[in-house]
Amino acid sequence: MGRFFLVVCLVVCGSSPVLAIDYATEIQPIFKKHCFECHGPQKQKSGFRLDFRSVALSDGVAIVPGKANESPLIEYVSAPQGDDMRMPPEGAGLSAAEIATLRKWIDDGAPWPDALAGEDKRLAHWAWQPISNRQPGSSANAGANPIDDLIRAKLAEKGLTLSPKADRRTLIRRLSFDLHGLPPSPEVVEAFVNDAGPNAYEKLVTQMLDSPHYGERFAQHWLDIAHYADTHGFERDKRRDHAWPYRDYVIQAFNADKPYDRFLQEQIAGDVLWPDQKQAIIATGFLAAGPWDFVGHVEAKSGVLKRAARSLDLDDMATQVMTATMAMTVNCARCHDHKLDPISQNEYYQLHAVFTGVNRGDRTINVQAADDLAAARVKLEQQIDLLESKLDLADIVGGGDGKGTGKIRQGIDPRSGEAASLELSSLDKVEANRFARSRNRFIEGVFIPQNGQAVENLPIDLAQVSGADGSAWDIIRSGPVNGQYSSQLGGIDFAKGGHSLLSMHANSGITFNLAEARAAIGQGDLRFSAQVGYFGQQSDDYFADVWIFVDNEKVAAFHKLKRADNLKNIEIPLPSHAQFLTLVSTDGGNGFIMDQIGFGNPRLRADLNTLTPAERERLTRLREEKNVLDEKIAALDTFEVYAVVPQNQMPEVRLLRRGDSESPYGAPLEPGAFSALQMLTPDLGTYQSTERERRVALARWITDPQNPLTPRVIVNRLWHWHFGQGIVSTPSDFGLGGSMPSHPELLDWLAAELPRQNWSLKALHRLILSSETYQQTSAYTKQAPGISVDANNRLLWRQNPRRIEAEAIRDSVLAVSGKLNLKQGGPGFEDFEYKEAYAPIYTYVTADEPALWRRSIYRYIVRTTPNNFLTTLDCPDPANMTPKRLTTTTPLQSLALYNNDFILRQSQYFAKRIEQEAGPLAADQVKRAFELALGRLPSDHETELALQFIGEHSLFAFCRSLFNTNEFVYVD
């Protein structure tokens, strides 16, 4: 019976059964073998992945079910070797049998079981989706703000309505603190209250947005995200005196209403995209704004510690960029795939590969004019060199023959005279005043001087030298010494363009053998030329002495040489009987910290008498032309900024097991972004891409018009800064670990509106500030319907009262007392006494002079030693990114606002101001005090209590009490 049934089936169904292709056993193995390396879970070149059914089958991108001949996948895998279209591009490719299997599977409809669809449900998260173009519903009120339509719609779902509009005094105070971070003056308040014009409010908004105080206010918000400070942080917390230009850049960018996409591009790759624009180079201070481990990067002798410090540095850059611009918590993928969001560890380290060629440091801003002049000077120097026989002393120190065979960063150990290359810090086992012979034929020996004592066997008398304590740092080097502040001085980068640098950290000395130099040059009479300067950090406390001897005769000395002194030209004749040239660097009597002396382009040259008259004339003319160029370059407005310092070498980046910098594995990674945003390709280059190309690619990926996160994140931040909470209450986490948007339609409408407004943040401000939602009163009663339905006010049935931030409290105190110094820009004011030490000591002083009464945005910010007054008022730790300020209420805050020495002194100034402006009558004084501090007049009852208080205690005590009221530190 069974055999009969089988025969019947074969006859009815066909002579041989045709079995369907099984995806799990026949198709997926082909994909894994040939395709997943570039288009699978770990990497998605061109944004395409073949492990996801929805992607592979979408819109005929690769597979058209039922139509193998129309499927691009078959075209790619069938292309002949050498064809650019062929996939995979390398290797033997798919066999004929494998291609036939794929064809059959596709023609059969490409059956792909749900269990193997590879779908990542996390990709359906709202934040990764394109921005909705849906417009708000039409309003019954003509010309109504779309924001209000969307807010009202949500409120109506809960049976709620907007609260009444706040009074004008409340509105102007709210606007003033929101846009300026300062209280409005009584005169400005009265002008607005009494303005009967129909557009009084809109006019006020425009005036405030046009004020330079707007940029000062919103720059602080951005600097919170960038975790900006003026010191490195970590153990040493060294000064970072050229960080401030980036702070000023942010202020100017907000004031100029720089398009937000351009604002981001400049901060990530401005030096590449606009290299001739000073502000675009300064903008890259964003990438360098965070903490930096000086010990780990510079002083550590252990390669393990250096690699760990560098790994943390790259993490900080990558995290800052993605958190600030796109609210993606990428750092969660450092040790393993992100547990919540679709971000793989592989993608995290591909982002590291974008920044692997970037370091932080001081960078001289050279506009194009300076670059052109420098290039012209190099050409002149090359022509001069052709006319002169010469030896480069920096090259000799680097182990060369004086003609370019030496190595940069090589040098001589001043303790032993031996060639060395290790990066050393403070030298141990120093035997001062001992002349150590060198094996280098051109170098007689080296030494470490102390207290001007004589050195045995040295042909100079060190009694002529002062300011040497016998301490020393690093070796004498060709190129920068270890921990060098900069290789740039006087508009010249001596590490580039054919220049050379002989660096000596005080205290050290080196003696050159002139007999050997004459033998190499072939002339008797020589000349020594160089440009000497202080290459350490600029400060009145940092200086060193330089001494130059020919045999035992001191021929030149530069005392207390500072960075501000620029370069000193040296031209010293060396007659045929001279035997030795000795260069000495000493600490000037203040210790050897930062005492980095450099001899730029140090040359021994043949005397001009060996040249023909025509050659001498030409040489004289070339030198005169070079002097003119030197003067022009020195006159250019160039300065230094702490920003990114690109390097030509691109270190490889690999996956790190558990984030351990000592456990790399796998192949080197190409630069890349994240595949979670499927509308964008995550490819940012190849292994061969330059550092410049990688950052540009990332900047363009972040600001791509199709990127939904970038506009969503910034409009949410604006909303947060105006309402105290964002539409998404986690402004730097739009992932699955963050909150859901309270008004998703509103968020997308604002995000779509930003590019429609040419990325103008001021245009978005106007939209938000002109809404009825923003202008609501914050007052409510316990019987208000919203209390029981929406106690946290997420639906915005009223405005949120907010306590102003620590910096705004300080600035408001100064404004009310009449002592606020409105000077803008430039280096930050230092409200501390600074003492140089291994870990510098910052001791705060009371801000009681005009230079210290500037706005808090211009304060010199120290990471490890915060200002206690501001910290008590919840000023954030600049070691961390702060997208959302914490607001606490503690007894210490009340004590600080009542007893802090700054408050006490400002209360005295406040009282004196009131006496001068209001006259001797106490009632007038109370009125003026309320106007200045609270923006309103006192009630009769308040006047009565205030007069009684002043009579019993004093006007000073009354002013002190006003600074400690809730109304002073809160905005309704």
SVG drawing of the C-alpha trace seen along z (x, -y; Angstrom):
<svg xmlns="http://www.w3.org/2000/svg" viewBox="-11 -112 106 114">
<polyline fill="none" stroke="black" stroke-width="0.4" points="0.0,0.0 2.8,-2.4 4.7,-1.7 1.6,-2.2 0.9,-5.6 4.5,-6.7 4.2,-5.7 1.0,-7.5 2.5,-10.6 5.4,-10.5 3.2,-10.1 0.8,-12.9 3.4,-15.4 6.1,-14.8 8.9,-12.3 11.2,-13.8 10.4,-16.0 11.8,-19.6 12.9,-20.6 12.9,-24.3 16.2,-25.9 16.6,-26.1 17.8,-29.5 19.4,-28.2 21.5,-25.4 22.2,-26.7 21.9,-30.5 23.0,-31.8 26.3,-29.8 27.0,-31.5 26.4,-34.9 28.6,-34.2 31.4,-32.9 31.5,-35.7 29.4,-38.7 29.2,-39.2 32.8,-40.4 31.7,-43.7 27.9,-43.6 27.2,-41.7 26.8,-42.2 30.3,-43.8 30.6,-46.0 28.2,-47.5 30.0,-49.0 27.9,-51.6 25.3,-51.2 24.1,-47.9 23.9,-44.7 22.9,-41.3 22.1,-39.7 18.9,-41.7 16.0,-40.5 14.3,-43.9 17.4,-45.7 18.3,-43.0 14.8,-42.9 13.9,-46.5 13.1,-48.3 15.2,-46.0 18.4,-47.2 19.9,-43.7 17.2,-41.1 14.0,-41.3 12.0,-38.2 11.0,-36.0 13.3,-37.9 16.9,-36.7 17.7,-38.5 16.6,-41.8 18.3,-41.4 21.5,-43.5 23.0,-40.8 23.2,-38.4 24.7,-41.1 27.4,-41.8 28.4,-38.2 28.4,-37.3 30.6,-40.2 34.0,-39.1 37.1,-39.5 38.6,-43.0 35.2,-44.6 34.6,-47.4 31.1,-46.0 32.2,-42.5 31.5,-41.3 33.3,-40.3 36.0,-42.6 38.9,-40.3 39.4,-36.6 38.0,-33.8 34.4,-34.9 31.3,-32.7 31.4,-29.4 29.1,-28.8 27.2,-26.4 26.8,-29.0 25.5,-31.5 23.1,-29.0 21.8,-28.3 21.2,-32.0 19.4,-32.3 17.1,-29.4 16.4,-30.7 15.5,-34.2 13.4,-32.9 11.5,-30.9 10.6,-34.1 13.6,-34.3 11.9,-32.5 13.6,-33.8 12.2,-32.4 11.3,-34.9 13.5,-33.1 16.5,-34.0 15.4,-37.5 18.2,-39.0 15.9,-41.9 17.2,-44.1 14.0,-45.4 16.1,-48.2 16.3,-49.7 12.6,-50.6 13.4,-53.0 11.9,-56.4 15.2,-58.3 16.7,-56.4 13.7,-57.1 13.6,-59.9 12.1,-63.1 8.4,-63.3 7.3,-66.0 3.8,-66.1 2.6,-69.7 0.7,-70.8 -3.1,-70.8 -4.7,-74.1 -5.5,-76.4 -8.7,-78.4 -6.6,-81.4 -5.1,-82.9 -1.3,-83.2 -1.1,-81.1 2.3,-79.6 2.4,-75.9 4.1,-75.2 0.9,-76.1 -1.2,-74.0 0.8,-70.9 1.0,-71.7 -2.8,-72.3 -3.5,-69.0 -1.6,-67.1 -3.2,-69.0 -6.7,-68.4 -6.2,-64.7 -5.9,-65.1 -8.6,-67.7 -6.1,-70.5 -5.5,-73.9 -2.8,-76.5 -2.4,-78.8 -3.0,-82.5 -0.2,-84.8 2.3,-86.1 2.4,-89.8 5.0,-91.9 7.3,-92.3 7.5,-88.5 8.0,-88.1 10.9,-90.6 12.7,-89.1 12.2,-85.6 13.5,-86.7 16.4,-88.5 17.7,-85.5 16.9,-83.1 18.7,-85.1 21.3,-87.1 21.7,-85.3 21.3,-88.8 18.5,-90.7 16.9,-93.5 17.6,-97.0 14.6,-98.9 14.7,-101.3 14.4,-98.5 11.6,-96.9 9.6,-100.2 10.1,-100.8 8.7,-97.4 5.8,-97.6 4.7,-101.0 5.3,-100.2 1.8,-100.3 2.9,-99.1 1.3,-96.0 4.7,-94.3 6.4,-95.3 7.1,-91.7 8.5,-90.7 10.6,-93.9 12.0,-93.0 12.9,-89.5 14.7,-90.8 16.6,-93.4 17.7,-90.7 18.8,-88.3 20.8,-91.0 22.7,-91.8 26.2,-90.5 25.0,-89.1 23.0,-86.5 26.2,-84.8 27.7,-85.0 24.7,-83.2 24.3,-80.5 28.0,-79.8 27.9,-78.7 25.3,-76.1 27.5,-74.8 30.7,-74.8 28.9,-72.7 28.4,-70.0 32.0,-70.5 33.3,-70.2 35.5,-73.2 38.1,-74.3 41.4,-76.2 43.5,-73.4 44.2,-69.8 42.8,-68.2 44.0,-64.8 46.9,-64.6 49.0,-67.5 46.1,-69.8 48.6,-72.0 47.6,-75.4 46.1,-75.6 46.6,-79.3 45.5,-79.3 42.1,-77.6 40.2,-80.9 40.1,-81.6 37.7,-78.6 35.4,-80.0 35.4,-83.4 34.7,-81.5 31.6,-79.9 30.3,-83.3 30.9,-85.0 29.3,-82.1 26.1,-82.4 26.0,-86.1 26.6,-86.0 23.9,-83.3 26.3,-81.1 24.3,-78.3 24.2,-75.4 25.5,-72.9 28.4,-75.1 29.0,-75.6 29.4,-71.8 31.5,-71.3 34.0,-74.0 34.4,-72.4 35.1,-69.0 37.1,-69.8 37.2,-73.6 41.0,-73.6 40.6,-71.3 37.5,-72.7 38.5,-76.4 42.2,-76.5 42.5,-80.1 40.0,-81.2 41.3,-81.8 38.0,-81.2 37.5,-77.9 40.9,-76.7 40.1,-78.0 36.8,-76.1 38.6,-72.8 39.3,-73.7 36.0,-71.8 37.8,-68.5 40.5,-69.5 38.3,-71.1 38.1,-68.1 40.5,-66.8 43.9,-65.5 46.3,-63.3 49.7,-65.1 51.3,-62.4 50.0,-59.6 50.9,-61.3 54.2,-63.0 55.8,-62.0 55.0,-58.3 57.9,-56.1 55.7,-53.0 54.3,-52.3 51.4,-50.6 50.4,-53.9 50.9,-55.9 48.7,-53.6 46.0,-53.7 46.1,-57.5 45.8,-57.6 42.9,-55.2 41.0,-57.4 41.9,-60.5 40.3,-59.0 37.3,-57.9 36.8,-61.5 36.9,-62.9 34.6,-60.4 32.2,-60.5 32.1,-64.3 31.4,-64.6 28.6,-62.0 27.0,-63.0 27.0,-66.7 25.8,-66.6 23.6,-63.4 22.9,-62.4 24.3,-58.9 25.9,-57.2 28.7,-55.6 31.0,-55.2 28.8,-52.3 30.3,-50.2 33.9,-50.6 34.1,-47.2 31.3,-45.3 28.4,-45.9 26.0,-48.4 23.5,-46.7 20.7,-49.0 21.3,-50.7 22.2,-49.1 25.9,-50.2 28.5,-47.6 31.9,-47.6 33.3,-47.4 31.6,-50.7 32.8,-52.4 36.4,-51.7 35.8,-52.7 34.9,-56.1 38.2,-56.0 39.9,-55.6 38.5,-59.0 40.5,-60.7 43.6,-58.4 45.6,-61.1 44.6,-63.9 46.4,-65.2 45.6,-68.1 48.0,-71.0 48.8,-74.6 48.6,-75.5 49.8,-78.7 47.1,-80.2 48.6,-81.1 46.3,-82.7 47.1,-82.1 49.2,-85.3 51.5,-83.9 51.8,-80.5 52.7,-82.2 55.3,-84.4 56.8,-81.3 57.0,-79.4 58.8,-82.3 61.2,-82.5 62.0,-78.8 62.9,-79.3 65.2,-82.2 66.9,-80.1 67.5,-77.4 69.1,-79.8 71.2,-81.2 72.3,-77.7 73.5,-77.0 75.9,-79.9 77.2,-78.9 79.1,-75.9 77.5,-75.0 76.9,-72.4 73.6,-72.1 74.3,-71.7 70.8,-70.4 71.5,-67.6 74.8,-66.9 73.0,-66.6 70.6,-64.1 73.6,-61.9 74.1,-63.2 77.0,-64.8 75.5,-68.2 74.1,-67.9 70.7,-66.2 71.6,-62.6 70.6,-63.0 67.3,-62.0 64.7,-64.3 64.1,-63.6 67.6,-62.0 70.0,-63.7 72.8,-63.6 72.4,-62.7 73.9,-65.7 74.9,-63.3 77.0,-60.9 77.6,-62.4 76.1,-59.3 73.6,-59.3 70.1,-58.9 66.5,-58.9 64.3,-58.0 61.9,-60.7 63.1,-61.6 61.5,-63.9 63.4,-65.3 66.8,-63.6 68.0,-61.5 71.6,-60.6 72.8,-64.0 76.5,-64.8 76.5,-68.6 79.6,-70.4 81.0,-67.2 82.1,-67.5 81.1,-64.3 83.0,-63.6 81.1,-62.7 81.9,-60.1 80.5,-62.4 83.4,-63.9 81.8,-67.3 80.8,-67.4 83.5,-67.9 81.2,-67.2 78.2,-68.1 77.5,-69.1 74.8,-70.1 75.9,-73.4 75.3,-74.4 75.8,-77.7 78.4,-79.0 81.1,-76.7 84.1,-75.8 84.0,-72.6 87.1,-70.5 88.4,-70.0 85.9,-72.5 87.4,-75.4 85.1,-77.9 84.9,-79.4 81.4,-78.7 81.9,-81.4 80.6,-83.7 77.3,-81.8 74.6,-82.3 71.1,-80.9 71.9,-77.2 70.8,-74.9 72.0,-71.6 68.5,-70.2 67.9,-69.1 65.1,-67.8 65.4,-65.4 68.3,-65.3 69.7,-67.8 67.8,-67.1 67.5,-67.7 63.9,-68.8 61.6,-69.4 62.5,-68.2 60.1,-65.9 57.1,-67.9 57.9,-70.7 55.3,-73.4 55.6,-74.3 58.1,-74.2 56.6,-77.4 57.9,-80.9 58.1,-84.1 55.8,-82.8 58.1,-79.9 57.4,-76.2 60.9,-74.9 59.6,-71.3 58.5,-71.9 59.5,-73.4 63.2,-72.6 63.9,-74.3 65.7,-72.7 65.8,-73.1 68.4,-72.4 66.6,-72.2 68.1,-72.4 66.0,-72.3 67.7,-74.2 70.0,-73.4 72.4,-72.0 75.4,-72.9 77.1,-71.5 80.5,-72.3 81.2,-71.8 84.6,-71.0 85.4,-73.8 88.5,-72.0 86.3,-69.1 83.8,-71.6 86.5,-73.3 87.7,-70.0 84.1,-69.2 83.5,-72.7 87.0,-73.1 87.4,-76.7 89.3,-78.3 87.2,-81.3 83.6,-80.3 80.4,-82.0 77.8,-80.7 74.2,-81.8 70.9,-80.9 67.6,-82.3 67.4,-81.6 64.2,-81.8 62.2,-80.6 60.0,-77.8 58.2,-77.2 54.8,-78.4 54.1,-82.2 54.0,-83.5 55.7,-86.3 56.9,-83.5 58.6,-81.5 62.0,-82.5 65.6,-81.2 69.0,-82.5 71.1,-81.7 74.9,-81.9 77.2,-81.5 81.0,-81.1 83.8,-81.0 86.6,-79.2 86.6,-80.9 85.1,-84.2 81.4,-85.0 80.3,-86.4 76.5,-86.6 74.0,-86.3 70.2,-86.7 68.9,-87.1 65.4,-86.1 64.4,-85.3 60.6,-84.7 58.3,-83.5 57.0,-87.1 60.6,-88.1 60.2,-86.2 63.4,-85.2 66.8,-86.7 69.1,-86.6 72.7,-85.4 75.6,-86.0 78.9,-85.3 82.3,-85.2 84.6,-82.2 88.2,-83.0 90.5,-80.2 92.2,-80.1 88.9,-79.5 88.7,-75.9 85.3,-75.5 81.7,-76.9 79.7,-76.3 76.0,-76.8 74.5,-77.0 70.9,-77.2 70.3,-77.9 67.1,-78.4 67.4,-82.1 67.2,-81.4 63.5,-80.3 63.8,-76.6 63.8,-74.7 60.0,-74.4 59.1,-75.0 62.6,-76.4 62.8,-75.1 65.5,-77.0 65.7,-76.4 68.3,-77.4 66.4,-77.7 68.4,-76.8 71.8,-76.6 74.4,-76.7 78.2,-76.8 79.0,-78.6 82.1,-79.4 83.3,-83.0 82.1,-85.1 85.6,-85.9 85.6,-82.5 82.9,-83.7 83.4,-85.8 82.3,-89.4 79.2,-88.6 78.3,-85.7 78.8,-87.9 76.6,-90.6 73.8,-88.1 74.1,-86.6 73.7,-90.0 70.6,-90.7 69.1,-87.4 69.7,-88.0 68.1,-91.4 65.0,-89.9 64.8,-87.3 65.0,-90.0 62.1,-91.8 60.1,-88.6 61.0,-88.0 59.7,-91.4 56.4,-90.9 55.8,-87.6 56.5,-88.9 54.0,-91.8 51.2,-89.4 48.3,-88.9 49.2,-85.3 48.5,-83.7 48.2,-80.3 45.1,-78.4 44.7,-75.1 43.1,-72.9 43.6,-69.8 47.1,-69.2 46.9,-66.9 49.7,-64.4 50.7,-62.8 51.1,-59.3 47.9,-57.4 48.2,-54.8 46.2,-51.7 43.0,-51.1 41.9,-47.7 39.2,-46.2 40.2,-46.1 39.0,-43.3 37.0,-44.7 38.3,-48.1 41.8,-47.2 44.5,-49.1 46.9,-46.1 44.5,-43.6 44.0,-44.6 42.7,-42.0 41.4,-41.6 42.3,-43.4 42.9,-47.2 39.7,-49.1 38.7,-51.6 37.0,-54.9 33.3,-54.6 30.1,-55.8 27.0,-53.9 24.6,-51.8 21.6,-52.4 20.8,-55.4 20.0,-53.3 19.3,-56.4 23.1,-57.2 26.1,-55.2 28.5,-54.6 31.6,-54.5 34.0,-57.4 37.0,-56.3 39.6,-53.6 42.8,-52.5 44.6,-54.9 42.4,-57.9 44.3,-60.8 43.5,-62.3 42.0,-65.3 39.8,-63.2 38.4,-61.3 37.3,-64.3 35.8,-65.9 33.8,-62.7 32.5,-62.6 31.6,-66.3 29.6,-65.8 28.0,-62.6 26.8,-64.4 25.4,-67.4 24.0,-65.3 20.5,-66.6 19.2,-63.1 20.6,-62.7 17.5,-62.9 19.4,-63.1 21.4,-66.3 18.5,-68.7 16.4,-66.8 19.1,-67.0 19.8,-70.8 16.1,-71.9 15.5,-69.7 18.4,-71.4 16.9,-74.8 13.6,-73.7 15.3,-72.5 17.2,-75.8 13.9,-77.7 11.6,-75.4 13.9,-73.7 13.2,-70.3 13.4,-69.1 10.8,-67.5 13.1,-64.6 14.1,-64.9 17.4,-63.2 19.0,-65.8 22.2,-63.8 20.6,-60.3 18.1,-59.8 18.7,-56.0 16.7,-53.3 18.0,-54.2 16.7,-57.8 13.2,-59.1 10.5,-59.1 9.6,-62.5 6.6,-64.1 5.6,-65.7 7.1,-63.7 5.2,-65.6 6.5,-68.9 10.0,-67.6 10.0,-66.6 8.3,-69.7 11.0,-71.9 13.7,-69.6 12.4,-70.0 11.9,-73.7 15.6,-74.2 17.0,-73.5 14.0,-75.4 15.3,-78.4 18.8,-77.9 19.9,-76.3 19.4,-79.6 19.2,-79.0 17.9,-82.6 15.0,-81.8 14.1,-78.8 14.5,-81.0 11.9,-83.4 9.5,-80.6 9.7,-79.3 9.7,-82.6 6.8,-84.0 4.6,-81.0 1.8,-81.3 3.3,-78.1 6.5,-80.0 4.6,-83.1 2.3,-81.3 2.4,-82.1 4.1,-79.6 1.7,-80.2 -0.8,-77.6 -3.0,-76.6 -3.4,-73.2 -6.8,-72.9 -5.3,-73.4 -6.4,-70.4 -2.9,-69.8 -1.7,-68.9 -3.5,-65.6 -3.1,-64.8 0.4,-66.0 2.2,-66.9 5.6,-67.1 4.3,-69.5 5.5,-67.4 2.6,-68.5 3.4,-72.2 0.0,-73.4 2.1,-76.1 5.6,-77.5 8.2,-76.0 9.8,-78.2 13.5,-77.7 16.4,-78.6 19.1,-80.4 22.5,-78.7 25.5,-79.4 27.2,-81.7 24.0,-83.7 23.6,-84.2 27.2,-85.5 26.7,-87.8 23.4,-89.0 24.9,-90.0 27.5,-92.0 24.9,-93.6 22.7,-94.6 25.6,-96.0 26.7,-98.0 30.1,-96.4 29.7,-94.1 32.6,-94.6 31.2,-94.1 34.6,-93.7 34.2,-91.0 36.7,-88.4 40.3,-87.7 42.1,-85.6 40.0,-84.5 40.3,-86.4 42.0,-84.5 40.3,-84.7 43.0,-82.7 46.7,-82.9 48.7,-80.5 51.8,-78.7 53.8,-76.4 54.4,-72.9 54.3,-69.3 50.5,-69.6 50.0,-73.4 48.3,-75.1 45.3,-77.3 44.2,-79.3 41.0,-81.3 40.7,-84.9 37.7,-87.1 36.8,-88.8 37.1,-92.4 38.6,-94.4 37.2,-95.3 39.4,-92.8 37.7,-90.0 34.1,-91.4 33.8,-90.3 31.0,-87.9 31.5,-84.3 31.8,-83.0 35.2,-84.7 36.5,-83.0 39.7,-81.0 38.3,-77.5 40.4,-75.1 39.3,-71.5 40.6,-69.9 40.2,-73.0 36.8,-74.5 35.5,-77.8 33.8,-76.7 31.1,-79.4 30.0,-78.4 30.3,-74.7 28.0,-75.1 25.4,-76.6 25.6,-73.5 28.2,-74.8 29.1,-71.5 32.5,-69.7 34.2,-70.6 35.7,-67.1 32.3,-65.8 30.0,-66.8 26.9,-68.5 23.9,-68.5 21.5,-69.2 22.4,-71.2 21.6,-69.6 19.5,-71.8 19.8,-71.0 18.5,-72.8 20.9,-72.7 21.6,-74.7 25.1,-75.4 23.6,-77.4 21.7,-79.7 24.8,-80.1 26.9,-80.9 24.4,-83.5 24.4,-85.1 28.0,-84.7 30.3,-84.3 32.9,-87.0 32.1,-87.9 28.4,-88.3 29.3,-90.4 31.4,-92.8 28.9,-93.1 26.2,-93.8 28.2,-96.7 28.5,-98.0 24.8,-97.4 24.0,-99.5 26.3,-102.3 24.7,-102.3 21.2,-102.6 22.3,-105.5 23.7,-107.3 20.7,-106.6 17.8,-106.9 19.0,-109.5 18.8,-109.5 15.1,-108.5 14.7,-104.9 11.4,-104.4 13.1,-105.5 16.0,-103.2 13.7,-100.2 11.9,-101.0 15.2,-101.3 16.5,-98.1 13.4,-96.1 13.6,-97.5 17.3,-96.6 17.2,-93.1 13.7,-91.9 12.6,-94.0 9.4,-95.3 8.2,-97.7 7.6,-96.4 4.1,-96.1 3.0,-98.3 3.5,-95.4 7.0,-94.6 7.9,-98.3 6.8,-98.4 8.8,-95.2 11.8,-96.5 11.8,-99.8 11.6,-98.1 14.4,-95.8 16.7,-98.6 16.0,-100.6 17.0,-97.6 19.9,-96.3 21.1,-98.4 20.7,-99.0 23.7,-96.7 21.9,-93.8 18.8,-94.5 20.8,-94.2 22.4,-91.1 19.0,-89.6 17.7,-90.5 20.5,-88.4 19.3,-85.5 15.6,-85.6 14.0,-82.9 12.7,-85.6 16.3,-86.8 17.6,-83.3 14.4,-82.0 12.8,-83.0 9.0,-82.6"/>
</svg>
